[in-house]
């Protein structure tokens, strides 16, 4: 009975919160025309290959992501081993 009251209270609060926002009638124009803006940015950056060594940038970024993923993997494995009661851990 108390649980029902708390659930109805939460449901009323959520209904009130949703009622504060106006109803969505249509998708805004700036969302539907975003492809043109993205294409413009890509075209503007197309000539940067002369000054930025993209293969080197991609290689360094890929190495950093792989190193980050590897270190997080070690951390997750240590955490999982720490969950085993006989293996210790904190």
trRosetta pair geometry for C-beta under 8 A, 3 or more apart (Angstrom, degrees):
i j d omega theta_ij theta_ji phi_ij phi_ji
1 4 5.8 -46 -148 30 28 112
1 5 6.8 29 150 -18 58 103
2 5 5.6 -52 -153 33 36 113
2 6 6.5 35 151 -16 67 103
3 6 5.8 -54 -149 37 34 109
3 7 6.3 32 153 -17 66 106
4 7 5.7 -56 -146 39 31 110
4 8 6.2 28 156 -16 67 106
5 8 5.9 -55 -145 39 29 107
5 9 6.2 34 152 -21 63 107
6 9 5.5 -53 -146 36 31 115
6 10 6.3 31 154 -17 65 105
7 10 5.7 -53 -146 39 31 110
7 11 6.2 32 154 -18 65 107
8 11 5.5 -51 -142 39 33 113
8 12 6.2 36 156 -20 64 104
9 12 5.8 -54 -148 36 28 110
9 13 6.4 29 153 -19 62 106
10 13 5.7 -54 -148 36 32 112
10 14 6.4 30 155 -17 66 105
11 14 5.8 -54 -145 37 31 109
11 15 6.3 32 155 -19 65 106
12 15 5.6 -54 -145 38 31 111
12 16 6.2 33 155 -19 65 106
13 16 5.7 -55 -148 37 30 112
13 17 6.2 31 153 -21 65 107
14 17 5.6 -52 -145 36 32 113
14 18 6.3 30 156 -16 65 105
15 18 6.0 -55 -146 38 29 108
15 19 6.3 33 152 -23 62 109
16 19 5.5 -58 -150 35 30 116
16 20 7.2 43 151 -34 61 94
17 20 5.9 -42 -164 10 36 115
18 21 6.4 -59 -169 31 45 104
27 31 5.4 -99 171 70 102 130
27 32 5.9 104 115 -47 120 105
28 31 5.1 96 69 1 83 101
28 32 7.5 -165 98 0 47 87
29 32 5.8 -63 -149 43 40 104
29 33 5.9 15 162 -2 75 115
30 33 6.2 -63 -134 51 29 97
30 34 6.8 63 156 -65 59 83
31 34 5.9 -22 -159 -24 33 116
33 36 5.5 -26 177 24 81 116
33 37 7.1 82 128 -16 78 97
34 37 5.5 -57 -156 39 48 112
34 38 6.1 47 149 -21 77 105
35 38 5.7 -55 -146 38 33 111
35 39 6.2 34 155 -19 66 107
36 39 5.8 -54 -146 37 30 111
36 40 6.4 33 153 -22 63 105
37 40 5.6 -53 -150 33 32 114
37 41 6.6 31 153 -17 65 103
38 41 5.8 -54 -151 35 33 110
38 42 6.4 32 152 -17 66 106
39 42 5.7 -53 -146 38 33 112
39 43 6.2 33 155 -18 66 106
40 43 5.8 -54 -145 38 29 110
40 44 6.4 32 154 -22 63 106
41 44 5.7 -53 -148 34 31 112
41 45 6.5 16 157 -7 64 110
42 45 6.1 -66 -147 45 29 101
42 46 6.6 52 151 -52 64 94
43 46 5.5 -30 -151 -6 35 121
44 47 7.9 -69 174 25 33 95
45 48 5.2 -32 -167 0 66 125
46 49 7.5 -27 167 -10 46 104
47 50 6.6 -16 170 7 71 108
48 51 5.8 -68 -166 50 64 97
48 52 5.0 11 150 18 99 118
49 52 6.6 -72 -113 61 27 79
49 54 5.9 -43 -119 -13 83 121
52 57 6.3 2 168 -29 103 142
53 56 4.1 31 113 22 116 118
53 57 6.4 150 89 -18 64 87
54 57 5.4 -55 -139 39 36 112
54 58 5.9 33 163 -17 70 106
55 58 5.9 -56 -143 40 28 108
55 59 6.1 30 156 -21 63 110
56 59 5.6 -55 -144 38 29 112
56 60 6.2 25 159 -15 65 106
57 60 6.1 -55 -145 39 27 106
57 61 6.1 24 157 -14 63 112
58 61 5.8 -57 -142 43 28 110
58 62 6.0 31 157 -21 64 109
59 62 5.8 -55 -144 37 26 111
59 63 6.3 27 156 -19 62 106
60 63 5.7 -53 -148 35 31 112
60 64 6.4 31 153 -18 64 105
61 64 5.7 -53 -147 36 32 111
61 65 6.4 30 155 -16 65 106
62 65 5.8 -55 -146 39 31 110
62 66 6.2 30 156 -18 66 107
63 66 5.7 -55 -145 38 30 110
63 67 6.2 31 155 -18 65 107
64 67 5.7 -54 -145 38 30 111
64 68 6.2 31 155 -19 64 107
65 68 5.6 -53 -144 38 31 113
65 69 6.2 31 156 -18 65 107
66 69 5.7 -53 -145 39 30 111
66 70 6.2 32 154 -20 64 107
67 70 5.7 -54 -146 37 30 112
67 71 6.3 26 158 -15 65 106
68 71 6.0 -57 -147 38 28 107
68 72 6.3 24 156 -14 64 109
69 72 5.9 -58 -146 41 29 108
69 73 6.2 36 153 -26 64 106
70 73 5.5 -52 -149 31 31 115
70 74 6.7 32 153 -18 63 100
71 74 5.7 -49 -152 32 36 111
71 75 6.5 36 150 -18 64 105
72 75 5.4 -53 -148 37 37 115
72 76 6.3 38 153 -20 68 103
73 76 5.8 -53 -146 36 31 109
73 77 6.3 31 154 -18 65 106
74 77 5.8 -55 -146 37 31 110
74 78 6.3 31 154 -19 65 105
75 78 5.8 -53 -148 36 30 111
75 79 6.4 31 152 -20 63 106
76 79 5.6 -54 -149 36 32 113
76 80 6.3 32 153 -19 66 104
77 80 5.7 -53 -146 37 32 110
77 81 6.3 30 155 -17 65 105
78 81 5.8 -55 -146 39 31 109
78 82 6.3 35 153 -23 63 108
78 89 7.7 155 166 -118 74 114
79 82 5.5 -56 -150 35 30 116
79 83 7.0 39 150 -28 61 98
79 89 7.9 113 -139 -159 33 139
80 83 5.7 -47 -159 19 37 116
80 84 7.8 41 146 -23 60 92
81 84 5.9 -43 -166 17 45 112
81 87 5.2 -111 170 138 82 154
81 89 6.6 161 107 -65 71 134
82 87 6.8 -124 -102 98 26 110
82 88 7.1 -56 -126 105 67 54
82 89 2.5 157 -140 -155 85 154
82 90 6.4 -33 -160 32 134 51
83 89 7.1 -40 -28 75 30 159
84 87 4.1 55 81 8 110 119
84 89 7.6 100 49 4 66 132
